[in-house]
Amino acid sequence: MISSAPLFYGHVKFYIDVLVVIGSMVVQAVAFIHCVTQRGDGFQAIGTLPKGAWLAILAVCMVLTLLGGATGIFGLIGIAAALIYLLDVRPGLRDLSDGKGFW
């Protein structure tokens, strides 16, 4: 019996890879844009890396994800860096600007 699955496997894998790269680039771009729009002294106030370091990390990760794909080692590092920024640094900056503290 002949199966038709191998005939379109390459196309499906290509489209899934493109969707994963687009999704990871969106997450990284949101993190980068948020970092650009924040004040530099806020990063020191919450005790994290300076703004310039975060900008460099996020920019290099975006370029490496674009060049190597989202499922490569550099793409996964880029997604991890963007998620660390969005889930750790961003709430700290938001709480600092609201004046409510971390709780």
C-alpha positions as CSV (number, residue, x, y, z in Angstrom):
1,M,0.0,0.0,0.0
2,I,1.4,3.4,-1.0
3,S,0.9,6.3,1.5
4,S,0.6,9.9,0.4
5,A,2.0,11.3,3.7
6,P,5.6,11.5,2.4
7,L,4.5,13.6,-0.6
8,F,3.4,16.7,1.4
9,Y,5.5,16.2,4.6
10,G,8.1,18.7,3.4
11,H,5.5,21.4,2.7
12,V,3.8,21.0,6.1
13,K,7.2,21.0,7.9
14,F,8.2,24.2,6.0
15,Y,4.9,26.0,7.0
16,I,5.2,25.0,10.6
17,D,8.8,26.2,10.7
18,V,7.8,29.5,9.2
19,L,5.0,30.0,11.7
20,V,7.4,29.2,14.6
21,V,10.0,31.7,13.4
22,I,7.3,34.4,12.9
23,G,5.9,33.7,16.4
24,S,9.3,33.8,18.0
25,M,10.3,37.0,16.1
26,V,7.1,38.7,17.3
27,V,7.9,37.8,21.0
28,Q,11.4,39.0,20.6
29,A,10.3,42.2,18.8
30,V,7.8,43.0,21.6
31,A,10.5,42.6,24.2
32,F,13.0,44.7,22.2
33,I,10.4,47.5,21.6
34,H,9.4,47.5,25.3
35,C,13.1,47.7,26.3
36,V,13.7,50.7,23.9
37,T,10.8,52.6,25.3
38,Q,11.8,52.3,29.0
39,R,13.9,54.7,31.0
40,G,17.5,53.6,31.7
41,D,17.5,54.3,35.4
42,G,14.6,52.0,36.0
43,F,16.8,49.0,35.2
44,Q,19.3,49.9,37.9
45,A,16.4,50.5,40.4
46,I,15.1,47.0,40.0
47,G,18.6,45.5,40.2
48,T,18.9,43.9,36.8
49,L,21.3,44.4,33.8
50,P,21.5,47.9,32.4
51,K,19.3,49.0,29.5
52,G,22.1,48.8,27.0
53,A,22.9,45.2,27.9
54,W,19.3,44.2,27.5
55,L,19.1,46.0,24.2
56,A,22.3,44.2,23.0
57,I,21.1,40.8,24.1
58,L,17.7,41.1,22.5
59,A,19.1,42.6,19.3
60,V,21.7,39.8,18.9
61,C,19.2,37.2,19.7
62,M,16.7,38.5,17.1
63,V,19.4,38.5,14.4
64,L,20.5,34.9,15.3
65,T,17.0,33.7,15.3
66,L,16.4,35.3,11.9
67,L,19.5,33.7,10.5
68,G,19.4,30.3,12.2
69,G,15.7,29.6,12.7
70,A,13.7,29.3,15.8
71,T,14.4,25.7,16.5
72,G,18.2,25.9,16.5
73,I,20.2,26.5,19.6
74,F,20.6,30.2,19.1
75,G,16.9,30.6,18.3
76,L,15.9,28.8,21.5
77,I,18.4,31.1,23.5
78,G,16.8,34.1,21.8
79,I,13.3,33.0,22.8
80,A,14.5,32.3,26.4
81,A,16.1,35.8,26.6
82,A,13.0,37.5,25.4
83,L,10.8,35.5,27.8
84,I,13.1,36.3,30.7
85,Y,12.8,40.0,29.8
86,L,9.1,39.9,29.4
87,L,8.3,37.8,32.5
88,D,10.9,39.1,34.9
89,V,12.2,42.6,34.0
90,R,9.0,44.0,32.4
91,P,6.8,43.4,35.5
92,G,9.5,45.0,37.7
93,L,9.7,48.1,35.5
94,R,5.9,48.3,35.4
95,D,5.6,48.0,39.2
96,L,8.4,50.6,39.6
97,S,6.6,53.1,37.3
98,D,3.2,52.5,39.0
99,G,4.7,53.2,42.4
100,K,3.0,50.2,44.0
101,G,6.0,48.0,44.6
102,F,6.3,44.3,43.7
103,W,3.4,43.1,45.8
